Amino acid sequence: MYKSSEEERLKWKEQVQLYEASNHQGSLASWCRKQQIGCGAFRYWKNKFGSKLSNSQSPFAELVNHTPKTGITIECHSVKIHLTPDFDPITLEKCLKVLRGNLC
């Protein structure tokens, strides 16, 4: 029986969603064999739907740093150095030596 292009698209969309839900366990080829579908055709449709599906079903979450900005800023002439609570004192010492050499 002939399927309309819309039916075909929906069939493959469902297959791609099933694959995404499986968390890609095993190889793509073995997954396609279990589903009794052609691997080449599946790749075609996966690429075709890829960007649309990945936006709504991404397994990744955006990480946002909510650490408050604290510390101090040292300003001398036109030079500003911002120190966070976890600054490295040795690096600061080296920076100050360089600045002293250039300012004097």
Secondary structure, DSSP 8 states (H G I E B T S, - for coil): ----HHHHHHHHHHHHHHHHHTTT-S-HHHHHHHHT--HHHHHHHHHHHHHHHHHHS-S------------EEEEETTEEEEE-TT--HHHHHHHHHHHHHHH-
